[in-house]
Amino acid sequence: MNGARCCGAPSGSSRVCFNKANIHPRYLTLSVIRRKRAGIMAHGSPDGCLESELSCPICLHLLLDPVTLPCAHSFCLVCLETPERDKSSGHDQVLCCPVCGQEHLSPESLPRNIKLKQIVETYRANNISCELQPRAEDEIINDQTSTEDTDVCKSTDSGKSSLLETETSESSLNPVISSLQEKLVVVDDLVNKEKAIEAVVKATHADLRKDVSGVLEEMAELVKTYSTTALKLLEAELRPREDAVGKRVRMLTDLQKQLRAAELQVNTLKDETDDACCIEVSSVTLDPLQDSSSGQELSSSLKEVCEKIEKQNTQLRLGLGSSQRALRVVLNPSEVTFDPDTIHPNLLLSEDLKTVSFSAAKQPYPAGSQRFSSFFQALSSQSFVRGEHLWDFRAEGCAWVVAVCYGDLPRSGSGSGLESSAGSWCLMYCENLLRAYERGKDTPLRRTPSLKRMEIRLSFSTGSLVFYSVSDVSGDKTHLHTFKVSFTQPVYLAVRMMSGQPKAHITVH
């Protein structure tokens, strides 16, 4: 067998050996090659050593579809398949291991080393450069081969080697390409989502800028109107005085001219009798000098102007307060203030419109169709149709009802109570008992000696209205009740004071 290492084959089988006739010239210098590769890898990185262990001893490249022989040596499947093998014969093929020479069955009958294949593919995916760049060790090995053997290799195996290298390169890039494509799909999806979010944010911010600009322009118009009105009031008082003073100046100027004319006449009529001179001088009168106004009159008139401007100040404060509340509503969609036009006459409203207090004396509020008259109730100025809202409720010195309700709640009669309305969802705390009312139907919840503070959460996305009690000491929250409801109209926040005491008050933030 021309130097091939092999033993006797079993009867009825053919033996395939690797000799000079069918082996690549580099295979014949296997021991030299392995020593050189080991020397190169020893001076290189740990990855180089690992690459050496994962390389086929025949083709010296990373294993492709590896097969492990019973002698524990692993090779590329394509490297074990030789042209001399007669696949059409009915006899079993016998293969001599190119490393140790032991005889084995043909590679077609051997199982593939799946684990080794996965290890090689993982290494190849993490070290792409090892497949894309020329190998220095291959150049060293090629220098050791003879010119004659190289010519034989070129004439017999050039097509096969080129195909193998192409398949190996493509196989090594496929996992990387797949990984990049998967990541690109994820990134494309994220980009599209972020662009959609960006469009929503820009649209929301544009609306917010428009609303805030409108409120600020309204405030600027209020200040401008106040300034214009104050100047008109002042001008209305000062202009007549200036006109009167100008008139007196003109009168005195005319008198001055008359006196100078009389003086000239006296000087030119020296030969006239004294009686004639007296007649000429007496014709000049000084009555206009008695019409001068006093500084006290000016001070009195300016006081009247100040009082009129003070009335304008009140209107300005009311207007600016309304604009500021509108600005808070724009910047904080959960902003709540009580509507002065709905508050019962026995309730007082704080300056910030967030607290109602009991008053034994009825307040002189203007009558209106929106004002509650049968119960001590107040309705919020704001209505809510979307979003998530959170309010802090505090009550002192009274039994109370707090509700979320529709705006068409009656304003008088027995049906105007928050707990009685069909369009109301509320909690009532009276005589240490907490009750829930939904569309006029009550549900006893629990007895509690004190309930002064609650947290109210309204969510349109989940269709829920949730109440929590909040401890004044620890701040811990305890769930009280949840209403599940799909609102069909804008809803308002409303409160009712059930008992009147001098210091009783309810505040909502």
C-alpha positions in Angstrom: 0.0 0.0 0.0 3.0 2.2 -0.6 3.7 3.0 3.0 0.2 3.2 4.2 -0.4 2.1 7.8 -3.1 -0.6 7.7 -3.9 -4.0 9.0 -5.8 -7.0 7.5 -9.3 -6.2 6.5 -12.2 -8.5 7.4 -13.4 -10.9 4.8 -16.1 -9.5 2.5 -15.0 -5.9 3.0 -12.8 -3.5 1.1 -10.2 -1.3 2.8 -9.6 2.3 2.0 -6.1 3.6 2.9 -4.5 7.0 2.6 -1.4 6.7 0.3 0.4 9.0 -2.1 -2.0 8.2 -4.8 -5.1 9.5 -3.1 -3.9 11.7 -0.2 -3.2 15.4 -0.4 0.6 16.1 -0.2 0.1 18.0 3.0 -1.3 14.8 4.7 2.1 13.1 4.2 3.8 15.7 6.4 1.1 15.5 9.1 3.5 15.1 12.0 5.6 18.1 10.8 2.5 20.2 10.3 1.1 19.5 13.7 4.4 20.4 15.4 4.6 23.6 13.5 0.9 24.5 14.3 1.5 23.7 17.9 4.5 26.0 18.0 2.6 28.8 16.3 -0.3 28.5 18.7 1.9 28.2 21.8 3.2 31.7 21.0 -0.2 33.1 20.2 -3.4 33.7 22.2 -5.6 31.2 24.0 -8.1 31.5 21.2 -5.3 30.3 18.8 -4.7 27.2 20.9 -8.5 26.5 21.0 -8.6 26.9 17.2 -5.8 24.3 16.8 -7.8 21.8 18.9 -10.9 22.5 16.8 -9.2 22.1 13.5 -9.3 19.0 11.2 -5.8 17.2 11.1 -6.4 16.7 7.3 -7.5 20.1 5.9 -6.1 22.1 8.9 -9.3 24.2 9.0 -12.0 24.3 11.6 -14.0 21.1 11.6 -16.9 21.0 9.2 -19.7 18.4 9.9 -17.2 16.6 12.2 -17.1 12.8 12.6 -15.3 11.1 15.5 -13.8 7.7 14.8 -13.8 5.0 17.5 -10.1 5.8 18.0 -11.3 9.2 19.3 -9.8 11.2 16.4 -12.1 13.7 14.7 -12.1 14.8 11.1 -14.3 16.7 8.6 -16.7 14.3 7.0 -15.7 15.6 3.5 -12.0 15.0 4.3 -12.7 11.3 5.0 -14.5 10.8 1.7 -11.9 9.8 -1.0 -12.4 9.4 -4.7 -11.3 5.7 -4.7 -14.2 4.7 -2.5 -16.6 2.5 -4.5 -20.0 3.4 -3.1 -21.8 1.2 -5.6 -20.2 -2.0 -4.4 -22.1 -4.2 -2.0 -19.2 -4.6 0.3 -18.6 -2.7 3.5 -16.0 0.0 3.3 -13.1 0.0 5.7 -11.3 3.2 6.6 -7.8 3.6 8.1 -7.5 6.6 10.5 -5.0 9.1 8.9 -3.6 9.8 12.4 -3.2 6.4 14.1 -3.9 4.0 11.2 -6.6 2.0 13.0 -9.2 0.4 10.7 -12.8 1.5 11.0 -16.1 1.4 9.1 -16.7 4.0 6.4 -17.8 7.5 7.5 -21.3 7.0 6.1 -22.0 4.5 8.9 -20.5 6.6 11.7 -22.6 9.0 13.7 -22.0 12.7 13.5 -20.4 14.5 16.5 -23.2 17.0 17.1 -21.7 18.4 20.2 -18.3 19.1 18.6 -20.1 20.7 15.6 -22.0 23.1 18.0 -18.7 24.0 19.7 -17.0 24.7 16.4 -19.9 26.8 15.1 -20.0 28.8 18.3 -16.3 29.4 18.1 -16.6 30.4 14.4 -19.4 32.8 15.2 -17.3 34.5 17.9 -14.1 34.6 15.8 -15.1 35.6 12.3 -11.7 36.9 11.6 -10.2 33.5 11.8 -12.2 32.5 8.7 -11.9 35.7 6.8 -8.2 36.4 7.1 -5.4 34.3 5.6 -3.8 32.1 8.2 -0.1 32.6 8.9 0.4 29.0 9.9 -1.1 27.8 6.6 1.5 29.9 4.8 4.3 28.3 6.9 2.9 24.8 6.2 2.5 25.4 2.5 6.2 26.5 2.4 7.2 23.1 3.7 5.5 21.2 1.0 7.4 20.2 -2.1 6.8 21.8 -5.5 5.9 18.4 -6.9 3.3 17.6 -4.3 1.8 21.1 -4.7 1.5 20.6 -8.4 -0.3 17.2 -7.7 -2.6 19.0 -5.2 -3.5 21.7 -7.8 -4.2 19.1 -10.5 -6.4 16.8 -8.4 -8.0 18.7 -5.6 -8.2 22.3 -6.6 -12.0 22.1 -7.3 -12.7 20.3 -4.1 -10.6 22.6 -1.9 -12.2 25.7 -3.4 -15.7 24.4 -2.9 -14.8 23.4 0.7 -13.4 26.8 1.5 -16.5 28.5 0.0 -18.9 26.3 2.0 -16.9 26.8 5.2 -16.9 30.6 4.7 -20.6 30.7 4.0 -21.3 28.4 6.9 -19.3 30.6 9.3 -21.1 33.7 8.3 -24.6 32.3 8.3 -25.1 32.5 12.1 -23.7 36.1 12.2 -26.0 37.2 9.3 -29.0 35.6 11.1 -28.1 37.3 14.3 -27.7 40.6 12.6 -31.0 40.2 10.8 -32.8 39.3 14.1 -31.3 42.3 15.8 -32.2 44.6 12.9 -35.8 43.5 13.0 -35.9 44.3 16.8 -34.3 47.7 16.2 -36.6 48.5 13.3 -39.6 47.7 15.5 -38.2 49.9 18.3 -37.5 52.8 15.9 -41.1 52.6 14.6 -42.5 52.6 18.1 -40.3 55.5 19.3 -41.3 57.5 16.2 -45.0 56.9 17.0 -44.3 58.0 20.6 -42.4 61.0 19.3 -45.4 62.0 17.1 -47.8 61.7 20.1 -45.5 63.6 22.4 -45.1 66.4 19.9 -48.8 66.6 19.2 -49.5 66.7 23.0 -46.9 69.3 23.6 -48.2 71.4 20.7 -51.7 71.4 22.3 -50.2 72.1 25.7 -48.2 75.1 24.4 -51.4 76.4 22.7 -53.5 76.1 25.8 -50.8 77.7 28.0 -50.3 80.5 25.5 -54.0 81.2 25.5 -54.2 81.4 29.3 -51.1 83.7 29.4 -52.5 85.9 26.7 -55.8 86.1 28.7 -53.8 87.2 31.8 -51.9 89.7 29.8 -55.1 91.1 28.4 -56.5 91.4 32.0 -53.5 93.4 33.1 -53.7 95.6 30.0 -57.4 96.2 30.5 -56.7 97.0 34.2 -53.9 99.5 33.2 -56.0 101.1 30.6 -59.0 101.5 32.9 -56.9 102.9 35.8 -55.3 105.5 33.5 -58.8 106.5 32.2 -60.0 106.9 35.8 -57.1 109.1 36.6 -57.3 111.0 33.4 -61.0 111.7 34.0 -60.2 113.3 37.3 -57.0 115.3 36.3 -58.1 116.6 32.9 -60.9 118.9 34.2 -58.5 120.3 36.8 -55.9 121.0 34.1 -58.6 122.7 32.0 -59.8 124.8 34.9 -56.2 125.9 35.7 -55.6 126.8 32.1 -58.7 128.9 32.0 -57.6 130.8 35.1 -54.2 131.4 33.6 -55.8 132.8 30.5 -58.1 135.1 32.5 -55.2 136.4 34.7 -53.2 137.0 31.6 -56.0 139.1 30.2 -56.3 141.0 33.5 -52.6 141.6 33.4 -52.9 143.1 30.0 -55.7 145.4 31.2 -53.7 146.6 34.1 -50.7 147.4 32.0 -52.9 149.3 29.6 -54.3 151.3 32.5 -50.9 152.0 33.7 -49.9 153.5 30.3 -53.1 155.6 30.3 -52.3 157.0 33.7 -48.7 158.0 32.7 -50.0 159.7 29.5 -52.8 161.7 31.2 -50.8 163.7 33.7 -52.7 166.9 32.8 -56.1 165.2 33.4 -57.9 165.6 36.7 -57.5 163.2 39.5 -61.1 162.2 39.2 -60.7 161.1 35.6 -57.7 158.9 36.6 -59.7 157.3 39.3 -62.5 156.5 36.9 -60.1 154.8 34.5 -58.4 152.7 37.1 -61.6 151.6 38.8 -62.8 150.1 35.5 -60.4 147.2 36.0 -61.9 144.4 38.2 -60.0 141.7 40.2 -63.0 139.3 40.7 -61.4 136.3 38.9 -58.7 136.1 41.6 -61.3 134.9 44.0 -62.0 131.6 42.0 -58.8 129.7 42.8 -59.1 126.1 43.9 -57.4 124.7 47.0 -55.0 121.7 47.3 -57.5 120.1 49.7 -60.1 119.8 46.9 -57.4 118.0 44.7 -56.6 115.6 47.5 -60.3 114.7 48.0 -60.8 114.0 44.3 -57.8 111.8 44.1 -59.2 109.7 47.0 -62.2 109.1 44.9 -60.0 107.9 42.0 -58.1 105.6 44.4 -61.4 104.0 45.5 -62.4 103.4 41.9 -59.0 101.8 41.1 -59.4 99.6 44.2 -62.6 98.2 42.6 -60.7 97.5 39.5 -58.0 95.8 41.6 -60.7 93.4 42.9 -61.8 92.6 39.4 -58.2 92.1 38.3 -57.5 89.7 41.2 -60.6 87.7 40.4 -59.7 87.6 36.7 -56.1 86.6 37.4 -57.2 84.0 39.9 -59.5 82.4 37.3 -56.7 82.5 34.8 -54.2 81.0 37.2 -56.7 78.2 38.0 -57.1 77.6 34.3 -53.4 77.4 33.9 -53.2 74.9 36.7 -55.8 72.8 35.0 -53.8 72.9 31.8 -50.6 71.9 33.5 -52.3 69.5 36.0 -55.3 67.6 34.5 -56.3 66.4 38.0 -56.6 70.0 39.3 -59.8 70.4 41.4 -61.4 73.6 42.7 -65.0 74.1 43.9 -67.3 76.1 41.7 -68.5 79.2 43.5 -71.8 79.2 41.6 -72.7 75.7 43.0 -71.8 76.1 46.7 -74.6 76.1 49.3 -75.2 79.5 51.0 -74.2 77.9 54.4 -70.7 77.0 53.1 -67.7 79.3 52.8 -65.2 78.9 50.0 -61.5 79.5 50.6 -59.5 81.9 48.5 -57.9 79.0 46.6 -61.3 77.4 46.1 -60.1 74.1 47.5 -61.8 74.2 51.0 -65.4 74.5 52.0 -66.2 75.4 55.6 -69.5 75.6 57.5 -71.1 78.9 58.1 -74.1 79.3 60.5 -75.1 82.4 58.7 -76.2 82.2 55.1 -73.9 84.0 52.7 -75.2 86.6 50.2 -74.3 84.5 47.2 -76.1 85.5 44.0 -79.0 83.2 43.2 -78.5 80.9 40.3 -79.8 77.7 38.7 -76.6 75.8 39.5 -76.5 76.5 43.3 -77.4 73.7 45.7 -80.2 74.8 48.0 -81.3 71.7 49.9 -78.0 70.1 51.1 -74.6 71.6 52.1 -73.0 70.5 48.9 -70.4 71.8 46.3 -69.4 70.7 42.9 -66.0 71.0 41.2 -65.5 73.5 38.5 -63.6 70.9 36.4 -65.0 67.9 34.6 -63.1 64.8 33.7 -63.5 62.5 30.6 -60.2 60.7 30.3 -56.9 59.9 31.9 -55.7 58.9 35.4 -56.5 61.1 38.4 -55.5 61.2 42.0 -56.9 63.4 44.8 -56.3 63.8 48.5 -59.5 64.3 50.6 -59.5 65.6 54.1 -62.4 66.3 56.5 -62.6 67.8 60.0 -65.4 68.1 62.5 -68.3 66.8 60.4 -70.0 63.8 58.8 -69.4 63.8 55.1 -70.1 62.4 51.6 -67.6 62.5 48.7 -68.7 61.5 45.2 -67.8 61.4 41.6 -71.0 62.3 39.7 -72.5 63.5 36.4 -73.1 67.3 36.0 -76.9 67.0 35.6 -77.3 66.3 39.4 -80.5 68.1 40.7 -79.8 71.3 42.7 -82.8 71.1 45.0 -85.2 68.7 46.5 -84.6 65.2 48.1 -83.2 63.9 44.9 -80.3 66.4 44.9 -78.4 64.6 47.6 -75.2 62.9 46.3 -76.1 59.6 47.8 -79.6 59.6 46.2 -78.6 60.4 42.6 -78.6 57.8 39.9 -75.6 59.4 38.4 -73.4 59.3 41.5 -70.8 57.0 43.0 -69.9 58.0 46.5 -68.8 57.1 50.1 -70.7 58.3 53.1 -69.1 58.5 56.6 -71.6 59.2 59.4 -71.8 58.0 63.0 -68.6 56.0 62.6 -70.1 53.9 59.8 -68.8 53.9 56.2 -71.2 53.2 53.4 -70.9 53.0 49.6 -73.6 54.4 47.3 -73.9 53.5 43.7 -76.8 54.9 41.7 -78.7 55.4 44.9 -78.1 51.9 46.3 -76.1 51.7 49.5 -73.7 49.0 50.8 -72.5 49.1 54.4 -68.7 48.7 54.5 -67.2 49.0 57.9 -67.3 50.8 61.2 -64.3 53.0 62.0 -63.9 55.5 64.9 -62.1 58.0 62.7 -61.8 58.6 59.0 -60.3 62.0 58.3 -58.2 61.5 55.2 -58.6 59.5 52.0 -57.0 59.0 48.7 -59.3 58.9 45.6 -58.1 57.3 42.3 -60.1 57.7 39.1 -59.0 55.7 36.1 -60.8 55.9 32.8 -58.6 53.3 31.2 -59.6 50.6 33.7 -63.1 52.0 34.5 -62.4 52.1 38.2 -63.0 54.5 41.1 -61.0 53.4 44.1 -61.0 54.8 47.7 -58.2 54.3 50.3 -58.0 55.5 53.8 -54.6 57.2 54.7 -53.1 57.2 58.2 -52.1 60.6 59.5 -49.3 59.1 61.5 -47.7 56.5 59.3 -49.1 57.4 55.9 -50.1 53.8 55.3 -53.0 53.2 52.9 -55.9 50.8 53.4 -58.3 49.9 50.6 -61.9 50.9 51.4 -63.9 50.3 48.2 -63.7 50.0 44.4 -66.4 51.0 41.9 -66.2 49.4 38.5 -68.0 51.7 36.1 -67.9 52.8 32.4 -68.8 56.5 32.5 -70.9 57.8 29.6 -70.7 61.5 30.5 -68.1 63.9 31.9 -67.9 63.5 35.7 -67.3 66.0 38.5 -66.0 65.7 42.0 -68.5 66.7 44.7 -68.7 66.9 48.5 -71.4 67.2 51.0 -71.1 68.3 54.7 -73.8 66.4 56.6 -73.6 68.2 60.0 -72.8 71.9 60.7 -70.2 72.8 63.2 -68.3 76.1 63.4 -64.9 74.6 62.5 -66.1 71.9 60.2 -64.3 71.9 56.8 -63.6 69.7 53.8 -60.5 70.1 51.6 -59.6 68.4 48.3 -56.2 68.6 46.6 
